[in-house]
Amino acid sequence: MTAVFFYFFFLLNSADSCLKINYAEPPACACKSLALDSLNMQNEIGSVDFYQNVSAHSVKAPIISIDDCSGTVYCEGDYSLVVFDTDKVTMFDKYSADGFCDSYTQTWKMGKDGSGSFTTFKSLRGLCVDYSPPKNCMSCPLDVLQPPSPEIHSTHQSSKELEPINGCRRLYLECSRVKLSNSTVTCHAIKIIDNNSITQIEETATSELATTILTCSDDGTYYYEDKKNITSVHCSYPKCIVQW
């Protein structure tokens, strides 16, 4: 009986030793990624056919966030994300590319904005491209201020182009009365009038000075606040009396 006991004890020990499994540590995540911009994109993707497409637009580097084996690539603003692999180009449009690095193959598995459908990338080279329609807001003319009527004396008007904002032209307009040593000009508040809507568009208006700033829109005409399609303006000097 004792021999039988030791025999079963031996079998149990042998079985336990067979059930022991040693798990190997997975490889470290070392998938390749690179943020492309105007400085490095020619060197990195200049030989790719699609380079001609992206180089015709405004570009900037995307934001690449990597945490251990997880990765996210996205663009800010109106820029669209384009990802260049060694053998393909993938458009993510204005969505982010989200996924993970497969440490066993050292390739990226990326999907569009957490869609759950993954595409494999050997190399994750992202570029932000502005595909917005080209702006027409630098085409507004500079000569929108009409000259004064000949019967209006002792006045001055001028226009000056200002520094563009958001790539759009701005035009400063000024209408004033001139002080002469041998005369006095008395006026009500000077006005700047939009000839299309016949409405006032001045920012400041006194009896001596009126000013305004027009901004060019994408349709090639100026606007001021909510007044649009401004193509011609004039200075108005209501009830100005010149005493010599």
CYANA upper distance limits for C-alpha pairs under 8 A (distance plus 0.5 A):
  1 MET  CA      5 PHE  CA      6.94
  2 THR  CA      6 PHE  CA      6.95
  3 ALA  CA      7 TYR  CA      6.74
  4 VAL  CA      8 PHE  CA      6.96
  5 PHE  CA      9 PHE  CA      6.73
  6 PHE  CA     10 PHE  CA      6.60
  7 TYR  CA     11 LEU  CA      6.95
  8 PHE  CA     12 LEU  CA      6.80
  9 PHE  CA     13 ASN  CA      6.86
 10 PHE  CA     14 SER  CA      6.73
 11 LEU  CA     15 ALA  CA      6.69
 12 LEU  CA     16 ASP  CA      6.76
 13 ASN  CA     17 SER  CA      6.84
 14 SER  CA     18 CYS  CA      6.98
 15 ALA  CA     19 LEU  CA      7.06
 16 ASP  CA     20 LYS  CA      7.37
 26 PRO  CA    103 SER  CA      7.61
 26 PRO  CA    104 TYR  CA      7.82
 27 PRO  CA    103 SER  CA      6.10
 27 PRO  CA    104 TYR  CA      6.85
 28 ALA  CA    103 SER  CA      6.51
 29 CYS  CA     68 ASP  CA      7.53
 29 CYS  CA     69 CYS  CA      6.15
 29 CYS  CA    101 CYS  CA      6.68
 29 CYS  CA    102 ASP  CA      7.54
 29 CYS  CA    103 SER  CA      5.21
 29 CYS  CA    106 GLN  CA      7.18
 30 ALA  CA    101 CYS  CA      8.16
 30 ALA  CA    103 SER  CA      7.51
 30 ALA  CA    106 GLN  CA      6.73
 31 CYS  CA    101 CYS  CA      6.44
 31 CYS  CA    102 ASP  CA      8.28
 31 CYS  CA    103 SER  CA      7.99
 31 CYS  CA    106 GLN  CA      5.46
 31 CYS  CA    107 THR  CA      6.20
 31 CYS  CA    108 TRP  CA      7.03
 31 CYS  CA    122 LYS  CA      8.18
 31 CYS  CA    123 SER  CA      7.62
 32 LYS  CA    106 GLN  CA      8.49
 32 LYS  CA    107 THR  CA      8.34
 32 LYS  CA    122 LYS  CA      7.88
 32 LYS  CA    123 SER  CA      5.61
 32 LYS  CA    124 LEU  CA      6.63
 33 SER  CA    123 SER  CA      6.36
 33 SER  CA    124 LEU  CA      4.93
 33 SER  CA    125 ARG  CA      6.03
 33 SER  CA    126 GLY  CA      8.40
 34 LEU  CA    124 LEU  CA      6.80
 34 LEU  CA    125 ARG  CA      5.18
 34 LEU  CA    126 GLY  CA      6.98
 35 ALA  CA     61 ALA  CA      5.93
 35 ALA  CA     62 PRO  CA      6.40
 35 ALA  CA     63 ILE  CA      7.82
 35 ALA  CA     64 ILE  CA      7.47
 35 ALA  CA    125 ARG  CA      6.36
 35 ALA  CA    126 GLY  CA      5.75
 35 ALA  CA    127 LEU  CA      6.92
 36 LEU  CA     40 ASN  CA      6.59
 36 LEU  CA     41 MET  CA      5.92
 36 LEU  CA     44 GLU  CA      8.49
 36 LEU  CA     60 LYS  CA      7.77
 36 LEU  CA     61 ALA  CA      5.73
 36 LEU  CA     62 PRO  CA      7.80
 36 LEU  CA    125 ARG  CA      6.93
 36 LEU  CA    126 GLY  CA      6.22
 36 LEU  CA    127 LEU  CA      5.48
 36 LEU  CA    128 CYS  CA      8.44
 37 ASP  CA     41 MET  CA      6.12
 37 ASP  CA     59 VAL  CA      6.82
 37 ASP  CA     60 LYS  CA      5.32
 37 ASP  CA     61 ALA  CA      5.13
 37 ASP  CA    127 LEU  CA      6.86
 37 ASP  CA    128 CYS  CA      8.24
 38 SER  CA     42 GLN  CA      8.10
 38 SER  CA     59 VAL  CA      6.86
 38 SER  CA     60 LYS  CA      7.01
 38 SER  CA     61 ALA  CA      8.50
 40 ASN  CA     44 GLU  CA      6.74
 41 MET  CA     45 ILE  CA      6.06
 41 MET  CA     46 GLY  CA      7.13
 42 GLN  CA     46 GLY  CA      4.66
 42 GLN  CA     47 SER  CA      8.36
 42 GLN  CA     51 TYR  CA      8.33
 45 ILE  CA     51 TYR  CA      6.85
 45 ILE  CA     84 PHE  CA      8.22
 46 GLY  CA     51 TYR  CA      6.29
 47 SER  CA     51 TYR  CA      7.72
 50 PHE  CA     54 VAL  CA      7.25
 50 PHE  CA     89 VAL  CA      8.15
 51 TYR  CA     55 SER  CA      6.40
 52 GLN  CA     56 ALA  CA      6.99
 53 ASN  CA     57 HIS  CA      8.08
 54 VAL  CA     58 SER  CA      8.40
 54 VAL  CA     59 VAL  CA      7.95
 54 VAL  CA    129 VAL  CA      6.95
 55 SER  CA     59 VAL  CA      8.17
 57 HIS  CA    129 VAL  CA      6.99
 57 HIS  CA    130 ASP  CA      6.56
 57 HIS  CA    131 TYR  CA      7.25
 58 SER  CA    129 VAL  CA      6.51
 58 SER  CA    130 ASP  CA      5.86
 58 SER  CA    131 TYR  CA      8.44
 59 VAL  CA     79 TYR  CA      8.37
 59 VAL  CA    127 LEU  CA      7.57
 59 VAL  CA    128 CYS  CA      5.96
 59 VAL  CA    129 VAL  CA      5.04
 59 VAL  CA    130 ASP  CA      6.66
 60 LYS  CA    127 LEU  CA      7.07
 60 LYS  CA    128 CYS  CA      5.73
 60 LYS  CA    129 VAL  CA      7.25
 61 ALA  CA     75 CYS  CA      8.30
 61 ALA  CA    126 GLY  CA      7.90
 61 ALA  CA    127 LEU  CA      6.10
 61 ALA  CA    128 CYS  CA      6.28
 62 PRO  CA     73 VAL  CA      7.07
 62 PRO  CA     74 TYR  CA      6.15
 62 PRO  CA     75 CYS  CA      5.44
 62 PRO  CA     76 GLU  CA      8.05
 62 PRO  CA     81 LEU  CA      7.96
 62 PRO  CA    126 GLY  CA      6.81
 62 PRO  CA    127 LEU  CA      6.31
 62 PRO  CA    128 CYS  CA      6.05
 63 ILE  CA     73 VAL  CA      6.18
 63 ILE  CA     74 TYR  CA      6.01
 63 ILE  CA     75 CYS  CA      6.79
 64 ILE  CA     71 GLY  CA      7.81
 64 ILE  CA     72 THR  CA      6.34
 64 ILE  CA     73 VAL  CA      5.04
 64 ILE  CA     74 TYR  CA      7.33
 65 SER  CA     71 GLY  CA      6.21
 65 SER  CA     72 THR  CA      5.67
 65 SER  CA     73 VAL  CA      6.88
 66 ILE  CA     70 SER  CA      6.21
 66 ILE  CA     71 GLY  CA      4.91
 66 ILE  CA     72 THR  CA      6.99
 67 ASP  CA     71 GLY  CA      6.87
 69 CYS  CA    100 PHE  CA      5.93
 69 CYS  CA    101 CYS  CA      5.54
 69 CYS  CA    102 ASP  CA      8.00
 69 CYS  CA    103 SER  CA      8.19
 70 SER  CA     98 ASP  CA      8.44
 70 SER  CA     99 GLY  CA      6.47
 70 SER  CA    100 PHE  CA      4.73
 70 SER  CA    101 CYS  CA      6.82
 71 GLY  CA     98 ASP  CA      6.45
 71 GLY  CA     99 GLY  CA      5.97
 71 GLY  CA    100 PHE  CA      5.87
 71 GLY  CA    101 CYS  CA      7.79
 72 THR  CA     96 SER  CA      7.35
 72 THR  CA     97 ALA  CA      6.08
 72 THR  CA     98 ASP  CA      5.04
 72 THR  CA     99 GLY  CA      7.07
 73 VAL  CA     96 SER  CA      6.16
 73 VAL  CA     97 ALA  CA      5.57
 73 VAL  CA     98 ASP  CA      7.11
 73 VAL  CA    126 GLY  CA      7.76
 74 TYR  CA     81 LEU  CA      7.01
 74 TYR  CA     94 LYS  CA      8.44
 74 TYR  CA     95 TYR  CA      7.42
 74 TYR  CA     96 SER  CA      4.94
 74 TYR  CA     97 ALA  CA      6.87
 75 CYS  CA     79 TYR  CA      6.39
 75 CYS  CA     80 SER  CA      6.97
 75 CYS  CA     81 LEU  CA      6.53
 75 CYS  CA     94 LYS  CA      7.62
 75 CYS  CA     95 TYR  CA      8.49
 75 CYS  CA     96 SER  CA      7.70
 75 CYS  CA    128 CYS  CA      6.32
 78 ASP  CA     94 LYS  CA      7.78
 78 ASP  CA    130 ASP  CA      6.95
 78 ASP  CA    132 SER  CA      7.84
 79 TYR  CA     93 ASP  CA      8.44
 79 TYR  CA     94 LYS  CA      7.03
 79 TYR  CA    128 CYS  CA      5.97
 79 TYR  CA    129 VAL  CA      5.63
 79 TYR  CA    130 ASP  CA      5.01
 79 TYR  CA    131 TYR  CA      7.45
 80 SER  CA     91 MET  CA      8.38
 80 SER  CA     92 PHE  CA      7.37
 80 SER  CA     93 ASP  CA      4.93
 80 SER  CA     94 LYS  CA      5.06
 80 SER  CA     95 TYR  CA      7.99
 80 SER  CA    128 CYS  CA      5.84
 80 SER  CA    129 VAL  CA      5.63
 80 SER  CA    130 ASP  CA      6.67
 80 SER  CA    131 TYR  CA      7.55
 81 LEU  CA     91 MET  CA      6.84
 81 LEU  CA     92 PHE  CA      5.69
 81 LEU  CA     93 ASP  CA      5.77
 81 LEU  CA     94 LYS  CA      6.59
 81 LEU  CA     95 TYR  CA      7.59
 81 LEU  CA     96 SER  CA      7.78
 81 LEU  CA    126 GLY  CA      7.22
 81 LEU  CA    127 LEU  CA      6.32
 81 LEU  CA    128 CYS  CA      5.26
 81 LEU  CA    129 VAL  CA      6.97
 82 VAL  CA     89 VAL  CA      7.59
 82 VAL  CA     90 THR  CA      6.38
 82 VAL  CA     91 MET  CA      5.25
 82 VAL  CA     92 PHE  CA      6.43
 82 VAL  CA     93 ASP  CA      7.54
 82 VAL  CA    126 GLY  CA      6.26
 82 VAL  CA    127 LEU  CA      5.75
 82 VAL  CA    128 CYS  CA      6.78
 82 VAL  CA    129 VAL  CA      7.69
 83 VAL  CA     89 VAL  CA      6.31
 83 VAL  CA     90 THR  CA      5.69
 83 VAL  CA     91 MET  CA      6.97
 83 VAL  CA     92 PHE  CA      7.99
 83 VAL  CA    124 LEU  CA      6.98
 83 VAL  CA    125 ARG  CA      5.97
 83 VAL  CA    126 GLY  CA      4.92
 83 VAL  CA    127 LEU  CA      6.83
 84 PHE  CA     88 LYS  CA      6.73
 84 PHE  CA     89 VAL  CA      5.17
 84 PHE  CA     90 THR  CA      7.03
 84 PHE  CA    123 SER  CA      8.09
 84 PHE  CA    124 LEU  CA      7.06
 84 PHE  CA    125 ARG  CA      5.60
 84 PHE  CA    126 GLY  CA      6.80
 84 PHE  CA    127 LEU  CA      8.49
 85 ASP  CA     89 VAL  CA      6.58
 85 ASP  CA    121 PHE  CA      6.42
 85 ASP  CA    122 LYS  CA      6.79
 85 ASP  CA    123 SER  CA      5.70
 85 ASP  CA    124 LEU  CA      6.54
 85 ASP  CA    125 ARG  CA      6.99
 86 THR  CA    122 LYS  CA      7.24
 86 THR  CA    123 SER  CA      6.98
 92 PHE  CA     96 SER  CA      7.26
 92 PHE  CA     97 ALA  CA      7.38
 92 PHE  CA    112 LYS  CA      6.89
 95 TYR  CA    112 LYS  CA      6.74
 95 TYR  CA    113 ASP  CA      6.01
 96 SER  CA    112 LYS  CA      6.46
 96 SER  CA    113 ASP  CA      5.38
 97 ALA  CA    110 MET  CA      6.41
 97 ALA  CA    111 GLY  CA      6.06
 97 ALA  CA    112 LYS  CA      5.46
 97 ALA  CA    113 ASP  CA      6.23
 97 ALA  CA    114 GLY  CA      8.15
 98 ASP  CA    110 MET  CA      5.78
 98 ASP  CA    111 GLY  CA      5.83
 98 ASP  CA    112 LYS  CA      6.79
 98 ASP  CA    113 ASP  CA      6.46
 98 ASP  CA    114 GLY  CA      6.36
 99 GLY  CA    108 TRP  CA      7.67
 99 GLY  CA    109 LYS  CA      5.96
 99 GLY  CA    110 MET  CA      4.74
 99 GLY  CA    111 GLY  CA      6.46
 99 GLY  CA    114 GLY  CA      8.16
 99 GLY  CA    118 PHE  CA      7.98
100 PHE  CA    108 TRP  CA      6.32
100 PHE  CA    109 LYS  CA      5.95
100 PHE  CA    110 MET  CA      7.02
101 CYS  CA    106 GLN  CA      6.86
101 CYS  CA    107 THR  CA      6.25
101 CYS  CA    108 TRP  CA      5.02
101 CYS  CA    109 LYS  CA      6.72
102 ASP  CA    106 GLN  CA      5.82
102 ASP  CA    107 THR  CA      5.95
102 ASP  CA    108 TRP  CA      6.60
102 ASP  CA    109 LYS  CA      7.47
103 SER  CA    107 THR  CA      7.74
106 GLN  CA    122 LYS  CA      7.95
107 THR  CA    120 THR  CA      7.00
107 THR  CA    121 PHE  CA      6.19
107 THR  CA    122 LYS  CA      5.35
107 THR  CA    123 SER  CA      7.59
108 TRP  CA    119 THR  CA      8.35
108 TRP  CA    120 THR  CA      6.00
108 TRP  CA    121 PHE  CA      5.43
108 TRP  CA    122 LYS  CA      6.85
108 TRP  CA    123 SER  CA      7.76
108 TRP  CA    124 LEU  CA      7.67
109 LYS  CA    118 PHE  CA      5.89
109 LYS  CA    119 THR  CA      5.96
109 LYS  CA    120 THR  CA      5.20
109 LYS  CA    121 PHE  CA      7.00
110 MET  CA    117 SER  CA      8.32
110 MET  CA    118 PHE  CA      5.40
110 MET  CA    119 THR  CA      5.80
110 MET  CA    120 THR  CA      6.99
110 MET  CA    121 PHE  CA      7.98
111 GLY  CA    115 SER  CA      6.43
111 GLY  CA    116 GLY  CA      6.54
111 GLY  CA    117 SER  CA      5.87
111 GLY  CA    118 PHE  CA      4.91
111 GLY  CA    119 THR  CA      6.71
112 LYS  CA    116 GLY  CA      8.24
112 LYS  CA    117 SER  CA      7.95
112 LYS  CA    118 PHE  CA      8.31
135 LYS  CA    167 GLY  CA      8.48
135 LYS  CA    218 ASP  CA      6.05
136 ASN  CA    217 SER  CA      7.60
136 ASN  CA    218 ASP  CA      5.04
136 ASN  CA    219 ASP  CA      6.74
136 ASN  CA    220 GLY  CA      6.27
137 CYS  CA    167 GLY  CA      7.78
137 CYS  CA    168 CYS  CA      5.31
137 CYS  CA    169 ARG  CA      6.69
137 CYS  CA    216 CYS  CA      5.49
137 CYS  CA    217 SER  CA      5.29
137 CYS  CA    218 ASP  CA      5.03
137 CYS  CA    219 ASP  CA      7.43
137 CYS  CA    220 GLY  CA      6.11
137 CYS  CA    221 THR  CA      8.29
138 MET  CA    167 GLY  CA      7.81
138 MET  CA    168 CYS  CA      5.86
138 MET  CA    169 ARG  CA      5.50
138 MET  CA    216 CYS  CA      7.13
138 MET  CA    220 GLY  CA      7.86
139 SER  CA    169 ARG  CA      8.29
139 SER  CA    216 CYS  CA      8.16
139 SER  CA    220 GLY  CA      5.99
140 CYS  CA    169 ARG  CA      7.77
140 CYS  CA    216 CYS  CA      6.37
140 CYS  CA    220 GLY  CA      5.55
140 CYS  CA    221 THR  CA      6.08
140 CYS  CA    222 TYR  CA      7.25
142 LEU  CA    159 SER  CA      8.30
142 LEU  CA    161 GLU  CA      7.88
142 LEU  CA    171 LEU  CA      7.71
143 ASP  CA    159 SER  CA      8.48
144 VAL  CA    231 THR  CA      6.57
144 VAL  CA    232 SER  CA      5.12
144 VAL  CA    233 VAL  CA      6.47
145 LEU  CA    158 SER  CA      8.37
145 LEU  CA    159 SER  CA      7.77
145 LEU  CA    173 LEU  CA      8.18
145 LEU  CA    232 SER  CA      6.63
145 LEU  CA    233 VAL  CA      5.55
145 LEU  CA    234 HIS  CA      6.03
145 LEU  CA    235 CYS  CA      8.36
146 GLN  CA    232 SER  CA      7.49
146 GLN  CA    233 VAL  CA      6.65
146 GLN  CA    234 HIS  CA      5.68
146 GLN  CA    235 CYS  CA      8.30
147 PRO  CA    234 HIS  CA      7.79
148 PRO  CA    152 ILE  CA      7.20
148 PRO  CA    234 HIS  CA      7.88
148 PRO  CA    235 CYS  CA      7.54
153 HIS  CA    242 VAL  CA      8.26
154 SER  CA    177 ARG  CA      6.29
154 SER  CA    178 VAL  CA      5.35
154 SER  CA    179 LYS  CA      7.55
154 SER  CA    180 LEU  CA      7.92
154 SER  CA    185 VAL  CA      7.91
154 SER  CA    242 VAL  CA      8.42
155 THR  CA    175 CYS  CA      8.03
155 THR  CA    176 SER  CA      6.21
155 THR  CA    177 ARG  CA      4.56
155 THR  CA    178 VAL  CA      5.52
156 HIS  CA    175 CYS  CA      6.39
156 HIS  CA    176 SER  CA      5.66
156 HIS  CA    177 ARG  CA      6.31
156 HIS  CA    178 VAL  CA      6.86
157 GLN  CA    173 LEU  CA      8.06
157 GLN  CA    174 GLU  CA      5.95
157 GLN  CA    175 CYS  CA      4.80
157 GLN  CA    176 SER  CA      6.63
157 GLN  CA    235 CYS  CA      8.00
158 SER  CA    173 LEU  CA      6.43
158 SER  CA    174 GLU  CA      5.81
158 SER  CA    175 CYS  CA      7.19
159 SER  CA    171 LEU  CA      7.25
159 SER  CA    172 TYR  CA      5.97
159 SER  CA    173 LEU  CA      4.98
159 SER  CA    174 GLU  CA      6.80
160 LYS  CA    171 LEU  CA      6.29
160 LYS  CA    172 TYR  CA      5.58
160 LYS  CA    173 LEU  CA      7.13
161 GLU  CA    169 ARG  CA      7.98
161 GLU  CA    170 ARG  CA      6.47
161 GLU  CA    171 LEU  CA      5.11
161 GLU  CA    172 TYR  CA      6.60
162 LEU  CA    169 ARG  CA      7.78
162 LEU  CA    170 ARG  CA      5.81
162 LEU  CA    171 LEU  CA      6.27
162 LEU  CA    172 TYR  CA      7.11
163 GLU  CA    169 ARG  CA      7.74
163 GLU  CA    170 ARG  CA      7.26
164 PRO  CA    168 CYS  CA      5.52
164 PRO  CA    169 ARG  CA      5.23
164 PRO  CA    170 ARG  CA      6.23
165 ILE  CA    169 ARG  CA      7.45
165 ILE  CA    170 ARG  CA      7.94
168 CYS  CA    215 THR  CA      7.49
168 CYS  CA    216 CYS  CA      6.36
168 CYS  CA    217 SER  CA      7.61
169 ARG  CA    215 THR  CA      6.48
169 ARG  CA    216 CYS  CA      5.78
170 ARG  CA    213 ILE  CA      7.17
170 ARG  CA    214 LEU  CA      6.10
170 ARG  CA    215 THR  CA      5.02
170 ARG  CA    216 CYS  CA      6.70
171 LEU  CA    213 ILE  CA      6.01
171 LEU  CA    214 LEU  CA      5.62
171 LEU  CA    215 THR  CA      7.00
172 TYR  CA    211 THR  CA      7.83
172 TYR  CA    212 THR  CA      6.43
172 TYR  CA    213 ILE  CA      5.01
172 TYR  CA    214 LEU  CA      7.02
173 LEU  CA    211 THR  CA      6.03
173 LEU  CA    212 THR  CA      5.86
173 LEU  CA    213 ILE  CA      6.73
173 LEU  CA    214 LEU  CA      8.41
174 GLU  CA    209 LEU  CA      7.77
174 GLU  CA    210 ALA  CA      6.31
174 GLU  CA    211 THR  CA      4.98
174 GLU  CA    212 THR  CA      7.27
175 CYS  CA    190 ILE  CA      7.81
175 CYS  CA    191 LYS  CA      8.33
175 CYS  CA    192 ILE  CA      7.95
175 CYS  CA    209 LEU  CA      6.29
175 CYS  CA    210 ALA  CA      5.68
175 CYS  CA    211 THR  CA      6.90
175 CYS  CA    235 CYS  CA      6.52
176 SER  CA    190 ILE  CA      7.90
176 SER  CA    208 GLU  CA      6.00
176 SER  CA    209 LEU  CA      4.89
176 SER  CA    210 ALA  CA      6.87
177 ARG  CA    185 VAL  CA      7.89
177 ARG  CA    208 GLU  CA      6.02
177 ARG  CA    209 LEU  CA      7.34
178 VAL  CA    185 VAL  CA      8.37
179 LYS  CA    183 SER  CA      7.88
179 LYS  CA    184 THR  CA      7.33
179 LYS  CA    185 VAL  CA      7.62
180 LEU  CA    184 THR  CA      7.34
182 ASN  CA    244 TRP  CA      6.58
183 SER  CA    242 VAL  CA      7.15
183 SER  CA    243 GLN  CA      5.86
183 SER  CA    244 TRP  CA      4.82
184 THR  CA    241 ILE  CA      8.45
184 THR  CA    242 VAL  CA      6.16
184 THR  CA    243 GLN  CA      5.63
184 THR  CA    244 TRP  CA      7.12
185 VAL  CA    240 CYS  CA      7.00
185 VAL  CA    241 ILE  CA      6.01
185 VAL  CA    242 VAL  CA      4.98
185 VAL  CA    243 GLN  CA      6.89
186 THR  CA    207 SER  CA      7.96
186 THR  CA    239 LYS  CA      8.40
186 THR  CA    240 CYS  CA      5.87
186 THR  CA    241 ILE  CA      5.66
186 THR  CA    242 VAL  CA      7.08
187 CYS  CA    207 SER  CA      5.77
187 CYS  CA    208 GLU  CA      7.87
187 CYS  CA    237 TYR  CA      7.22
187 CYS  CA    238 PRO  CA      6.96
187 CYS  CA    239 LYS  CA      6.16
187 CYS  CA    240 CYS  CA      4.60
187 CYS  CA    241 ILE  CA      6.94
188 HIS  CA    206 THR  CA      8.01
188 HIS  CA    207 SER  CA      5.60
188 HIS  CA    237 TYR  CA      7.77
188 HIS  CA    238 PRO  CA      6.37
188 HIS  CA    239 LYS  CA      6.63
188 HIS  CA    240 CYS  CA      7.24
189 ALA  CA    205 ALA  CA      6.25
189 ALA  CA    206 THR  CA      5.09
189 ALA  CA    207 SER  CA      4.65
189 ALA  CA    208 GLU  CA      7.74
189 ALA  CA    209 LEU  CA      8.30
189 ALA  CA    210 ALA  CA      8.37
189 ALA  CA    237 TYR  CA      7.87
189 ALA  CA    238 PRO  CA      7.71
190 ILE  CA    205 ALA  CA      6.32
190 ILE  CA    206 THR  CA      6.49
190 ILE  CA    207 SER  CA      6.12
190 ILE  CA    208 GLU  CA      7.32
190 ILE  CA    209 LEU  CA      6.75
190 ILE  CA    210 ALA  CA      6.16
190 ILE  CA    235 CYS  CA      7.84
190 ILE  CA    236 SER  CA      6.36
190 ILE  CA    237 TYR  CA      5.50
190 ILE  CA    238 PRO  CA      7.16
191 LYS  CA    200 GLN  CA      6.92
191 LYS  CA    201 ILE  CA      8.30
191 LYS  CA    202 GLU  CA      6.99
191 LYS  CA    205 ALA  CA      6.93
191 LYS  CA    210 ALA  CA      6.58
191 LYS  CA    235 CYS  CA      6.36
191 LYS  CA    236 SER  CA      5.40
191 LYS  CA    237 TYR  CA      7.05
191 LYS  CA    238 PRO  CA      8.42
192 ILE  CA    200 GLN  CA      6.11
192 ILE  CA    201 ILE  CA      6.24
192 ILE  CA    202 GLU  CA      5.91
192 ILE  CA    210 ALA  CA      7.35
192 ILE  CA    211 THR  CA      8.01
192 ILE  CA    212 THR  CA      8.24
192 ILE  CA    233 VAL  CA      7.32
192 ILE  CA    234 HIS  CA      6.35
192 ILE  CA    235 CYS  CA      5.18
192 ILE  CA    236 SER  CA      6.47
193 ILE  CA    198 ILE  CA      6.45
193 ILE  CA    199 THR  CA      5.97
193 ILE  CA    200 GLN  CA      5.15
193 ILE  CA    201 ILE  CA      6.50
193 ILE  CA    202 GLU  CA      8.26
193 ILE  CA    233 VAL  CA      5.93
193 ILE  CA    234 HIS  CA      5.93
193 ILE  CA    235 CYS  CA      6.78
193 ILE  CA    236 SER  CA      7.36
194 ASP  CA    198 ILE  CA      5.68
194 ASP  CA    199 THR  CA      6.01
194 ASP  CA    200 GLN  CA      6.87
194 ASP  CA    201 ILE  CA      7.12
194 ASP  CA    230 ILE  CA      6.89
194 ASP  CA    231 THR  CA      8.39
194 ASP  CA    232 SER  CA      6.77
194 ASP  CA    233 VAL  CA      5.06
194 ASP  CA    234 HIS  CA      7.37
195 ASN  CA    199 THR  CA      8.10
195 ASN  CA    230 ILE  CA      8.24
195 ASN  CA    231 THR  CA      8.30
195 ASN  CA    232 SER  CA      6.10
195 ASN  CA    233 VAL  CA      5.71
195 ASN  CA    234 HIS  CA      7.52
196 ASN  CA    229 ASN  CA      8.38
196 ASN  CA    230 ILE  CA      7.27
196 ASN  CA    231 THR  CA      8.00
196 ASN  CA    232 SER  CA      7.68
201 ILE  CA    212 THR  CA      7.26
201 ILE  CA    224 TYR  CA      7.14
202 GLU  CA    210 ALA  CA      6.76
202 GLU  CA    211 THR  CA      6.01
202 GLU  CA    212 THR  CA      5.15
202 GLU  CA    213 ILE  CA      8.40
203 GLU  CA    210 ALA  CA      7.83
203 GLU  CA    211 THR  CA      6.27
203 GLU  CA    212 THR  CA      5.35
203 GLU  CA    213 ILE  CA      8.01
204 THR  CA    209 LEU  CA      8.01
204 THR  CA    210 ALA  CA      5.76
204 THR  CA    211 THR  CA      5.89
204 THR  CA    212 THR  CA      7.40
205 ALA  CA    209 LEU  CA      6.39
205 ALA  CA    210 ALA  CA      4.80
205 ALA  CA    211 THR  CA      7.33
206 THR  CA    210 ALA  CA      6.73
213 ILE  CA    224 TYR  CA      7.78
214 LEU  CA    222 TYR  CA      6.35
214 LEU  CA    223 TYR  CA      6.28
214 LEU  CA    224 TYR  CA      5.96
215 THR  CA    222 TYR  CA      5.73
215 THR  CA    223 TYR  CA      5.98
215 THR  CA    224 TYR  CA      7.12
216 CYS  CA    220 GLY  CA      6.81
216 CYS  CA    221 THR  CA      6.10
216 CYS  CA    222 TYR  CA      4.75
216 CYS  CA    223 TYR  CA      6.83
217 SER  CA    221 THR  CA      6.20
217 SER  CA    222 TYR  CA      6.30
217 SER  CA    223 TYR  CA      7.25
221 THR  CA    228 LYS  CA      8.02
221 THR  CA    229 ASN  CA      5.74
221 THR  CA    230 ILE  CA      6.35
221 THR  CA    231 THR  CA      6.50
222 TYR  CA    228 LYS  CA      6.93
222 TYR  CA    229 ASN  CA      6.34
222 TYR  CA    230 ILE  CA      5.36
222 TYR  CA    231 THR  CA      6.95
223 TYR  CA    227 LYS  CA      6.05
223 TYR  CA    228 LYS  CA      4.81
223 TYR  CA    229 ASN  CA      6.62
223 TYR  CA    230 ILE  CA      6.24
224 TYR  CA    228 LYS  CA      7.03
224 TYR  CA    230 ILE  CA      8.47
